Structure formats: C-alpha cells, structure tokens
C-alpha cells in the first residue's frame, strides 16, 4: 500500500485514507477489449459441426425468470454457440458434410413488456448482433417437422444449468420439446450432442483464456479483501468483503455459491449458509470465485480468524500445500491427469500417517457408503476419510468445465484450464458415522485422541491453472504460503480498525 503524504490525526481518518489509496491503486483493465468475436463464435460452430458430420442440431437457451428478483444468465452450451445472453431463444443447425447452416429462433417481447425489460435481438438485427439469421420462435416447430422428413439424424443439446446435475434436471423446455418431437416422428433418431460440444469446449481459445484470466484476477482480489477484513464476527462479513470486490471489479456474479465455513463448518465441503460466528483460533475455508462474461474462476484459501495459524493448523496446512505442489509438478502437457491426483494422495497419505490420523499408509476401514473394498481396495483406505473429494476439474463457461483429457486418453494439453484443490478435513463427526465393525472399532480406538487434537480443522487450497505452449501456469496469484497470508492479515488494522 502507498504511504499517505498527509498526517491524519484521527485513526479513522487515516483508515479511510488508506482505503481510498488502495482503491486508487487497483489496476483498471480495458474490459471492453475482453470479448469473444463473432468470427470466433462462428469457428466454434464450425468445429462442432465437424464432429457432427451430418444431422440436425437443436439447442434451446435459458428461460426467462418467473420473477423479477434476479438477473438472467444464459446456459453455457447455448452461449458458447451464440454469445446471445437473452432468454427464450432456440437454435437449429443443419449440418451436411460437416458444413453448418444455422438459424436462430427468437422470442420477441411485446411492446409494453419491452419497456420493462428492454428490447431483445430480433430478425432485423440478429445478423449484426450474432452473425446469424433469425426467425420468430413460433416457426421452430414447422421447421423441425420439415427437417424430420429429410432423413438426417437429430441431435439435441440438453438445456440444463450444469452437466453435474443433468440427470436430475429433466423437466426443461428443450427436453420436453424433444419428447414431443419423438412422439410426432416415431422413426426419428434423436441423440444428445453434448459429448461433441463438450469436446469442442474443452480446448480454450486465446480469447477464452483472456476472459478466464480476468475472472481469476477479480477473484484473487476478492480473496485478498477477505484476508484484509479486520475483526470479522460472522462468516457473512467475509463473504460480503469477497463479493463486494467481485462486483466492484466488474464481475457479473459469483461463479457459484460462496463457501465461507469457519471451524466445524470448514469440514463441510459445500457449506454455503455462511451465517455462523467466526471465532479466534478457528480456520475459515473460503471457496469463492467470480464470473466474468460467463467465465468462472474457482479459488479456495484457508485463513486463520486470529491472523495466525496454530501448530496443528500449520501441520495440516503444510501437508495440503505439499500435496498441491506435487500435483503441480505432475500437471504438464502430455502428462496423465490421473498422475497429478495420485501424487497428491500419496503426499497426504504419508502425512496423515505421520501425524497419527490413520493407522498406516495402507490401513483400511469400512466406509459408511457403498463400496466394494475387495474389487477397489484403494477406496477403502483410511486416509480417504479425511480427503474425500477429487483434486481437479476444468473451468470455463461452467465452473466444472470439460478438459481435453476427457477425449485424448486422459492427458493434459495446451489450451486446458483447470483447478488443483487438495483438502484435508478432520472432525470426530467423520468417525461417528462409521459403521460399527471390528475394523472400524480398531481404527477409531487408534486415532481418536489425535483426531480430537485436530478437531474441526478443515484445510483446502485451490488454484486455477492453464496449459500454454510454455507449460503449466498458475493464474490465481493469491498468497498461499502461511507466512504470506499471516503477513497480509497483519495489515488488517490499517484497512479497518
């Protein structure tokens, strides 16, 4: 932070001046230059059509919200193919010999409604705005019925919010339309085109990487703001500091529900209530990322409420950081993605054994969920009780986006964007839910005292990365070494007494 040239006599005046200087020093990016061009979107459609070969592709965009209390955001798949961030539209792409002909079907607002919500893209300006011709949405069924008689196979892009929950999200307009289409044309072949689209989305273009960098930059500043929040009393104060910074720097929204879990709550992976007190001596797991022009960042830091880590917290934190560094060393172009995860597991398992939180590196237990320990013995290792989630996923238009490894045999490649996020979560609650078996009784008897020593300590460290022609690049440059975090948190009294 800059030093003020003025001497303020009142402590509050000095603090306000420090805040003003900090904001003035914040970099101002030329955000208008960060966009995906119409030719780039056309290239996306061409690459997708090449994978389809021949067929009719039908995609429905997101629906208008049924209330006025939040903002519409387009579905990732529809945005990728159109960059049209408006509700209630559809796309029909006819692909012959890998060459696409694409038409938008647009829902027009009546004149009175448009006064409330603004004008939408229509057939008169669609080419200028999207590069695509357009017709009224009312014509979509006539066109689909006609195309059903051509003999071309049909492909549908499910209009789901996220592929993570696609099986549970079946009552959508698009999927209901596909059911009706199948009834009207019983001999018609209809398949999902999501695998082909995800394969194209996996490799990020230069324009996409620029948008991701911006989302990550904004998110990083949000995490710094949390570390600089003085004397927080509740989890929501830290969330407010993060999300304020997201908004101030131009993010459209949080990329997902911000996780701010203190103490016991930090051992719950997707805790998003964010309402409980934060107490000195506790750690706070903060998993939060911003969305910028549709592109999602995903960063996690674990910080001490008091500003200093305890001995036990340092031991677990360093173990998680070492696991992340091991995964980084195994995340290079051409390397097998699985090796990165395996290396982080090895590091954490050795560390957990050394700390006495498991009986040995190979010791097993009987999980409280269904798993075949004979067929899959690795799933029943005691270490997995304290590190139950994976360490990586792609990022992009969705916070869980595809990687090229999904298609190329599981290796990293240039154009990949992803996270590395190992964690360890220790709580007697985990022991309490174990089935009462001889093996579990022995496990609990051996480790209970140590578990109580580390009780309610959750640590997750998550960073965002891209693979470039030079190799792996970490793009989330938030302090992550404990000494760095403690040094930054010592400045809290300067920002807010």
C-alpha positions as CSV (number, residue, x, y, z in Angstrom):
1,X,0.0,0.0,0.0
2,X,1.2,3.6,-0.7
3,X,2.1,5.8,2.2
4,X,-0.1,8.9,2.6
5,X,1.7,12.2,2.2
6,X,-0.7,13.7,4.8
7,X,-0.6,13.1,8.5
8,X,-4.1,12.3,9.8
9,X,-4.6,12.8,13.5
10,X,-7.7,10.7,13.8
11,X,-7.2,7.0,13.4
12,X,-10.5,6.6,11.5
13,X,-9.5,9.3,9.0
14,X,-6.2,7.5,8.5
15,X,-8.0,4.3,7.8
16,X,-10.4,5.9,5.3
17,X,-7.5,7.5,3.5
18,X,-5.7,4.1,3.4
19,X,-8.8,2.5,1.8
20,X,-9.0,5.4,-0.7
21,X,-5.4,4.9,-1.7
22,X,-5.8,1.2,-2.0
23,X,-8.8,1.5,-4.3
24,X,-7.0,4.1,-6.4
25,X,-4.1,1.8,-6.8
26,X,-6.3,-1.0,-8.1
27,X,-5.5,-1.8,-11.8
28,X,-8.1,-0.9,-14.3
29,X,-8.3,-3.4,-17.1
30,X,-9.7,-2.5,-20.6
31,X,-12.7,-4.7,-20.1
32,X,-14.2,-3.6,-23.4
33,X,-11.4,-5.4,-25.1
34,X,-12.2,-8.7,-23.5
35,X,-14.8,-10.4,-25.6
36,X,-15.3,-13.4,-28.0
37,X,-15.7,-12.1,-31.5
38,X,-18.4,-13.1,-33.9
39,X,-15.9,-14.9,-36.2
40,X,-14.6,-16.8,-33.2
41,X,-18.1,-17.9,-32.3
42,X,-18.6,-19.0,-35.9
43,X,-15.4,-21.0,-35.7
44,X,-16.8,-22.7,-32.6
45,X,-19.9,-23.8,-34.5
46,X,-17.8,-25.0,-37.4
47,X,-15.6,-27.1,-35.1
48,X,-18.8,-28.5,-33.5
49,X,-20.3,-29.3,-36.9
50,X,-17.2,-31.1,-38.0
51,X,-17.8,-33.6,-35.1
52,X,-21.5,-34.0,-36.0
53,X,-20.8,-34.7,-39.7
54,X,-24.4,-34.8,-40.9
55,X,-27.5,-34.1,-38.9
56,X,-29.9,-31.5,-37.4
57,X,-28.8,-30.0,-34.1
58,X,-31.5,-28.4,-31.8
59,X,-30.5,-26.3,-28.8
60,X,-32.7,-24.2,-26.5
61,X,-31.4,-21.3,-24.5
62,X,-32.3,-20.5,-20.9
63,X,-35.8,-19.5,-19.9
64,X,-36.9,-16.1,-18.7
65,X,-37.1,-15.9,-14.9
66,X,-40.5,-16.2,-13.4
67,X,-39.8,-13.3,-11.1
68,X,-38.0,-10.0,-11.2
69,X,-35.7,-10.7,-8.3
70,X,-32.5,-11.8,-10.1
71,X,-30.7,-11.4,-13.4
72,X,-30.9,-13.8,-16.3
73,X,-27.7,-15.7,-17.2
74,X,-27.5,-17.8,-20.4
75,X,-26.9,-21.5,-20.3
76,X,-23.2,-22.3,-21.0
77,X,-23.9,-24.5,-24.1
78,X,-26.1,-22.0,-25.8
79,X,-23.8,-19.1,-25.0
80,X,-20.9,-21.0,-26.4
81,X,-22.6,-21.4,-29.8
82,X,-24.2,-18.0,-30.0
83,X,-22.9,-15.5,-27.4
84,X,-26.5,-14.5,-27.1
85,X,-27.3,-13.7,-23.5
86,X,-31.1,-13.4,-23.8
87,X,-33.8,-15.8,-22.7
88,X,-36.4,-17.9,-24.5
89,X,-34.5,-18.4,-27.8
90,X,-33.6,-21.6,-29.7
91,X,-31.0,-22.6,-32.4
92,X,-31.4,-25.0,-35.2
93,X,-28.2,-26.1,-37.1
94,X,-28.4,-28.2,-40.2
95,X,-25.1,-30.0,-40.8
96,X,-24.3,-31.5,-44.2
97,X,-20.9,-32.9,-44.9
98,X,-19.6,-31.1,-41.8
99,X,-20.8,-27.7,-43.0
100,X,-23.3,-26.0,-40.7
101,X,-26.3,-23.7,-41.7
102,X,-27.5,-22.1,-38.5
103,X,-30.7,-20.2,-37.8
104,X,-31.9,-18.6,-34.5
105,X,-35.5,-18.7,-33.4
106,X,-36.1,-15.7,-31.3
107,X,-38.9,-14.9,-28.9
108,X,-39.9,-11.3,-29.3
109,X,-41.3,-9.2,-26.4
110,X,-44.5,-7.3,-26.8
111,X,-44.1,-3.5,-26.8
112,X,-45.3,-3.0,-23.3
113,X,-43.1,-5.7,-21.8
114,X,-40.1,-4.3,-23.6
115,X,-40.5,-1.1,-21.7
116,X,-39.8,-3.1,-18.5
117,X,-37.0,-5.4,-19.7
118,X,-35.6,-3.7,-22.8
119,X,-35.5,-4.7,-26.4
120,X,-34.3,-8.2,-27.4
121,X,-32.5,-9.3,-30.5
122,X,-34.9,-10.0,-33.4
123,X,-34.8,-10.9,-37.1
124,X,-34.0,-7.3,-38.1
125,X,-30.8,-7.1,-36.1
126,X,-29.8,-10.7,-35.5
127,X,-27.1,-10.8,-38.2
128,X,-25.4,-7.7,-36.8
129,X,-25.5,-8.9,-33.2
130,X,-24.9,-12.6,-33.6
131,X,-23.8,-13.2,-37.2
132,X,-26.8,-15.5,-37.6
133,X,-30.1,-15.1,-39.5
134,X,-33.2,-15.4,-37.3
135,X,-36.9,-16.2,-37.4
136,X,-39.7,-16.0,-35.0
137,X,-39.7,-18.7,-32.3
138,X,-43.2,-19.6,-33.3
139,X,-41.8,-21.0,-36.5
140,X,-39.5,-23.5,-34.9
141,X,-41.9,-26.5,-34.9
142,X,-42.8,-26.0,-38.5
143,X,-39.1,-26.1,-39.4
144,X,-38.3,-29.1,-37.2
145,X,-41.2,-31.1,-38.6
146,X,-40.0,-30.3,-42.1
147,X,-36.4,-31.3,-41.2
148,X,-37.6,-34.6,-39.6
149,X,-38.6,-35.7,-43.1
150,X,-35.1,-35.2,-44.6
151,X,-33.7,-38.5,-43.2
152,X,-31.0,-36.6,-41.3
153,X,-30.4,-37.8,-37.7
154,X,-31.4,-35.3,-35.0
155,X,-29.1,-34.1,-32.2
156,X,-30.2,-32.3,-29.1
157,X,-28.1,-30.2,-26.7
158,X,-29.8,-30.6,-23.3
159,X,-30.8,-27.2,-21.8
160,X,-29.5,-27.9,-18.3
161,X,-27.9,-25.4,-16.0
162,X,-24.9,-27.7,-15.5
163,X,-23.9,-31.1,-16.6
164,X,-23.2,-32.0,-13.0
165,X,-26.9,-32.4,-12.4
166,X,-28.2,-33.1,-15.9
167,X,-29.8,-36.4,-14.9
168,X,-31.9,-34.7,-12.2
169,X,-32.8,-31.7,-14.4
170,X,-35.1,-33.3,-17.0
171,X,-38.2,-31.0,-16.9
172,X,-36.8,-28.4,-19.2
173,X,-38.4,-26.8,-22.2
174,X,-35.8,-28.3,-24.5
175,X,-36.1,-31.8,-23.2
176,X,-39.9,-31.7,-23.2
177,X,-39.7,-30.5,-26.8
178,X,-37.5,-33.4,-27.8
179,X,-40.1,-35.8,-26.2
180,X,-42.8,-34.2,-28.3
181,X,-40.7,-34.3,-31.4
182,X,-40.1,-38.1,-30.9
183,X,-43.9,-38.6,-30.5
184,X,-44.7,-36.7,-33.7
185,X,-42.0,-38.6,-35.6
186,X,-41.6,-42.1,-34.1
187,X,-39.0,-43.2,-36.6
188,X,-36.8,-40.2,-36.0
189,X,-33.4,-40.9,-34.4
190,X,-32.6,-38.3,-31.7
191,X,-29.3,-38.4,-29.8
192,X,-27.6,-36.0,-27.4
193,X,-24.9,-33.8,-29.0
194,X,-23.5,-32.8,-25.6
195,X,-20.4,-35.0,-25.9
196,X,-19.4,-33.4,-29.2
197,X,-20.0,-29.9,-27.8
198,X,-18.0,-30.6,-24.7
199,X,-15.2,-31.9,-26.8
200,X,-15.0,-28.6,-28.6
201,X,-15.4,-26.6,-25.5
202,X,-12.5,-28.4,-23.8
203,X,-9.7,-26.5,-25.6
204,X,-9.8,-22.9,-24.6
205,X,-9.0,-20.3,-27.2
206,X,-6.9,-17.2,-26.6
207,X,-10.0,-15.1,-26.2
208,X,-11.4,-17.5,-23.7
209,X,-8.2,-17.6,-21.7
210,X,-8.2,-13.8,-21.6
211,X,-11.7,-13.9,-20.1
212,X,-10.6,-16.6,-17.6
213,X,-7.6,-14.6,-16.6
214,X,-9.8,-11.6,-15.9
215,X,-12.3,-13.7,-13.8
216,X,-9.4,-15.2,-11.8
217,X,-7.8,-11.7,-11.3
218,X,-11.1,-10.4,-9.9
219,X,-11.5,-13.5,-7.7
220,X,-7.9,-13.2,-6.4
221,X,-8.6,-9.6,-5.3
222,X,-11.8,-10.8,-3.5
223,X,-9.7,-13.3,-1.5
224,X,-7.2,-10.6,-0.6
225,X,-10.1,-8.4,0.6
226,X,-11.2,-11.2,2.9
227,X,-7.7,-11.5,4.3
228,X,-7.7,-7.8,4.9
229,X,-11.1,-7.7,6.7
230,X,-10.4,-6.7,10.3
231,X,-12.2,-8.3,13.2
232,X,-14.9,-10.3,11.4
233,X,-17.5,-11.6,13.7
234,X,-19.5,-13.7,11.3
235,X,-18.9,-15.7,8.1
236,X,-21.1,-13.4,6.1
237,X,-18.8,-10.5,6.8
238,X,-16.0,-12.3,4.9
239,X,-18.4,-13.3,2.2
240,X,-19.6,-9.7,1.8
241,X,-16.0,-8.5,1.5
242,X,-15.2,-11.0,-1.2
243,X,-18.4,-10.5,-3.2
244,X,-18.2,-6.7,-2.9
245,X,-14.8,-6.9,-4.5
246,X,-16.1,-9.1,-7.3
247,X,-18.8,-6.5,-8.1
248,X,-16.5,-3.5,-7.8
249,X,-14.2,-5.0,-10.3
250,X,-16.8,-5.9,-12.9
251,X,-17.8,-9.4,-12.3
252,X,-21.4,-10.3,-13.2
253,X,-21.9,-12.6,-10.2
254,X,-20.2,-15.2,-8.0
255,X,-19.5,-18.2,-10.2
256,X,-21.1,-20.4,-7.6
257,X,-22.4,-20.1,-4.0
258,X,-19.6,-18.7,-2.0
259,X,-18.4,-21.1,0.7
260,X,-17.2,-19.4,3.9
261,X,-17.0,-22.1,6.6
262,X,-15.4,-21.4,10.0
263,X,-14.3,-24.1,12.4
264,X,-16.7,-27.1,12.2
265,X,-18.3,-25.7,9.1
266,X,-15.0,-25.8,7.3
267,X,-15.1,-29.5,7.4
268,X,-18.4,-29.5,5.3
269,X,-17.3,-29.4,1.7
270,X,-20.1,-27.4,0.2
271,X,-21.2,-25.4,3.2
272,X,-22.9,-22.2,1.8
273,X,-25.0,-20.9,4.6
274,X,-22.3,-18.5,5.7
275,X,-24.2,-17.2,8.7
276,X,-22.3,-18.6,11.8
277,X,-19.9,-16.7,14.1
278,X,-16.2,-16.8,13.4
279,X,-14.0,-17.3,16.5
280,X,-10.3,-16.7,17.2
281,X,-8.5,-19.9,17.0
282,X,-10.6,-21.3,14.1
283,X,-9.7,-21.7,10.5
284,X,-12.1,-20.4,7.8
285,X,-12.3,-22.2,4.5
286,X,-13.2,-19.7,1.8
287,X,-14.1,-21.2,-1.6
288,X,-15.3,-18.4,-3.8
289,X,-14.9,-17.3,-7.4
290,X,-16.2,-14.6,-9.7
291,X,-17.9,-15.0,-13.1
292,X,-16.8,-12.5,-15.8
293,X,-18.7,-12.5,-19.1
294,X,-19.8,-16.1,-18.5
295,X,-16.3,-17.4,-17.5
296,X,-15.9,-18.9,-14.0
297,X,-12.9,-18.8,-11.6
298,X,-12.6,-21.1,-8.6
299,X,-10.2,-20.3,-5.8
300,X,-10.0,-21.6,-2.2
301,X,-8.0,-20.2,0.7
302,X,-8.0,-21.3,4.3
303,X,-7.2,-18.5,6.7
304,X,-6.9,-18.2,10.5
305,X,-9.5,-16.0,12.1
306,X,-6.9,-14.6,14.6
307,X,-4.4,-13.9,11.8
308,X,-2.0,-16.7,13.0
309,X,-2.1,-20.4,12.4
310,X,-1.7,-22.7,15.4
311,X,0.9,-25.5,15.4
312,X,-1.7,-28.2,14.5
313,X,-3.2,-26.0,11.8
314,X,0.2,-25.4,10.3
315,X,0.9,-29.1,10.1
316,X,-2.3,-29.8,8.2
317,X,-2.0,-26.7,6.0
318,X,1.6,-27.6,5.0
319,X,0.5,-31.1,4.2
320,X,-2.2,-29.9,1.9
321,X,0.1,-27.3,0.2
322,X,2.8,-30.0,-0.3
323,X,0.1,-32.1,-2.0
324,X,-0.9,-29.3,-4.3
325,X,2.7,-28.7,-5.2
326,X,3.2,-32.4,-6.0
327,X,0.1,-32.2,-8.3
328,X,1.5,-29.1,-10.0
329,X,4.7,-31.0,-10.8
330,X,2.6,-33.7,-12.5
331,X,0.4,-31.3,-14.5
332,X,2.4,-30.6,-17.6
333,X,1.5,-31.0,-21.3
334,X,1.4,-34.7,-22.2
335,X,1.3,-35.9,-18.6
336,X,-1.5,-38.2,-17.5
337,X,-4.1,-36.2,-15.5
338,X,-4.6,-39.1,-13.1
339,X,-0.9,-38.9,-12.0
340,X,-1.4,-35.4,-10.6
341,X,-4.3,-36.7,-8.4
342,X,-2.4,-39.8,-7.4
343,X,0.7,-37.8,-6.4
344,X,-1.3,-35.5,-4.1
345,X,-2.9,-38.6,-2.5
346,X,0.5,-40.1,-1.8
347,X,1.7,-36.9,-0.1
348,X,-1.3,-36.5,2.1
349,X,-1.5,-40.2,3.0
350,X,2.1,-40.2,4.2
351,X,1.5,-37.1,6.2
352,X,-1.7,-38.3,7.8
353,X,0.1,-41.5,8.9
354,X,3.0,-39.4,10.3
355,X,0.5,-37.3,12.3
356,X,-1.3,-40.4,13.7
357,X,-4.6,-39.7,12.0
358,X,-4.5,-43.1,10.3
359,X,-3.0,-46.3,11.4
360,X,-0.7,-46.7,8.4
361,X,-0.4,-45.6,4.8
362,X,-2.1,-48.8,3.7
363,X,-4.6,-49.3,6.6
364,X,-8.2,-49.8,5.6
365,X,-11.6,-49.1,7.1
366,X,-15.2,-49.8,6.3
367,X,-16.8,-46.7,4.7
368,X,-20.3,-45.5,5.6
369,X,-21.2,-45.6,1.9
370,X,-21.5,-48.5,-0.6
371,X,-18.1,-49.6,-2.0
372,X,-16.5,-52.9,-2.8
373,X,-13.3,-53.0,-0.8
374,X,-12.2,-56.2,-2.4
375,X,-12.6,-55.0,-6.0
376,X,-11.5,-51.5,-5.2
377,X,-9.2,-51.6,-2.1
378,X,-7.9,-48.0,-2.7
379,X,-11.4,-46.6,-2.0
380,X,-11.3,-48.2,1.5
381,X,-8.0,-46.7,2.7
382,X,-8.4,-44.9,6.0
383,X,-6.8,-41.8,4.5
384,X,-9.8,-41.3,2.2
385,X,-12.0,-40.5,5.3
386,X,-10.0,-37.2,5.7
387,X,-9.7,-36.3,2.0
388,X,-12.9,-37.5,0.3
389,X,-13.0,-35.3,-2.8
390,X,-11.0,-35.2,-6.0
391,X,-8.4,-32.5,-6.6
392,X,-9.1,-31.1,-10.1
393,X,-11.7,-30.1,-12.7
394,X,-11.9,-28.0,-15.8
395,X,-13.0,-24.3,-15.6
396,X,-14.6,-22.2,-18.3
397,X,-18.2,-21.2,-19.2
398,X,-19.1,-23.6,-16.3
399,X,-17.3,-23.9,-13.0
400,X,-17.0,-27.6,-13.8
401,X,-16.0,-27.4,-17.5
402,X,-14.6,-30.2,-19.8
403,X,-10.9,-30.9,-20.2
404,X,-9.3,-32.2,-23.3
405,X,-8.2,-35.2,-21.3
406,X,-11.8,-36.4,-21.4
407,X,-11.2,-37.1,-25.1
408,X,-7.5,-37.6,-25.6
409,X,-6.9,-40.5,-23.2
410,X,-6.6,-38.5,-20.1
411,X,-3.6,-36.3,-20.6
412,X,-3.0,-32.6,-20.2
413,X,-2.8,-30.5,-23.4
414,X,-2.2,-26.9,-24.4
415,X,-5.5,-24.9,-24.0
416,X,-6.6,-26.7,-20.8
417,X,-7.9,-24.6,-17.9
418,X,-8.4,-26.3,-14.6
419,X,-8.1,-26.3,-10.8
420,X,-5.9,-28.2,-8.4
421,X,-7.6,-28.3,-5.0
422,X,-6.4,-30.9,-2.4
423,X,-8.0,-30.8,1.0
424,X,-8.0,-32.5,4.4
425,X,-10.9,-32.3,6.8
426,X,-10.6,-33.6,10.4
427,X,-13.6,-34.0,12.7
428,X,-14.8,-36.6,15.2
429,X,-18.1,-36.4,13.2
430,X,-16.4,-38.4,10.5
431,X,-15.6,-41.2,13.0
432,X,-19.2,-41.1,14.4
433,X,-20.8,-42.0,11.1
434,X,-18.6,-45.1,10.5
435,X,-20.4,-48.5,10.6
436,X,-19.8,-50.5,13.8
437,X,-17.4,-53.1,12.5
438,X,-14.3,-54.7,14.1
439,X,-12.0,-52.9,11.7
440,X,-13.7,-49.5,12.3
441,X,-13.6,-50.0,16.1
442,X,-9.8,-50.6,15.9
443,X,-9.4,-47.6,13.6
444,X,-11.3,-45.3,16.0
445,X,-9.5,-46.6,19.1
446,X,-6.1,-45.9,17.5
447,X,-6.8,-42.4,16.1
448,X,-9.4,-40.8,18.3
449,X,-7.0,-38.9,20.6
450,X,-5.2,-37.4,17.5
451,X,-8.5,-36.6,15.8
452,X,-9.5,-34.6,18.9
453,X,-6.2,-32.8,18.8
454,X,-7.0,-31.6,15.2
455,X,-10.8,-31.4,15.8
456,X,-12.8,-29.3,13.3
457,X,-9.8,-28.4,11.2
458,X,-10.6,-28.2,7.5
459,X,-8.0,-27.1,5.0
460,X,-8.5,-26.7,1.3
461,X,-6.1,-24.8,-1.1
462,X,-7.4,-24.3,-4.6
463,X,-5.7,-22.5,-7.5
464,X,-6.5,-22.0,-11.2
465,X,-4.2,-23.1,-14.0
466,X,-3.8,-23.1,-17.7
467,X,-1.6,-25.1,-20.0
468,X,0.3,-22.9,-22.5
469,X,3.0,-23.6,-25.1
470,X,5.4,-22.9,-22.2
471,X,3.8,-25.5,-19.8
472,X,1.8,-25.1,-16.6
473,X,0.9,-21.6,-15.5
474,X,-0.8,-20.8,-12.2
475,X,-3.0,-17.8,-12.8
476,X,-4.6,-17.3,-9.3
477,X,-1.8,-15.3,-7.6
478,X,-3.3,-15.1,-4.1
479,X,-1.0,-15.5,-1.1
480,X,-1.0,-19.2,-0.2
481,X,2.1,-19.8,1.9
482,X,1.2,-19.4,5.6
483,X,3.8,-16.7,6.2
484,X,2.5,-14.7,3.2
485,X,-1.1,-15.0,4.5
486,X,-0.2,-14.0,8.0
487,X,1.9,-11.0,6.7
488,X,-1.1,-9.8,4.7
489,X,-3.5,-10.3,7.6
490,X,-1.3,-8.2,9.9
491,X,-2.3,-5.2,7.7
492,X,-5.9,-5.6,8.6
493,X,-5.8,-2.9,11.3
494,X,-4.6,-0.4,8.7
495,X,-7.6,-1.1,6.5
496,X,-10.3,-1.3,9.1
497,X,-9.6,-0.6,12.8
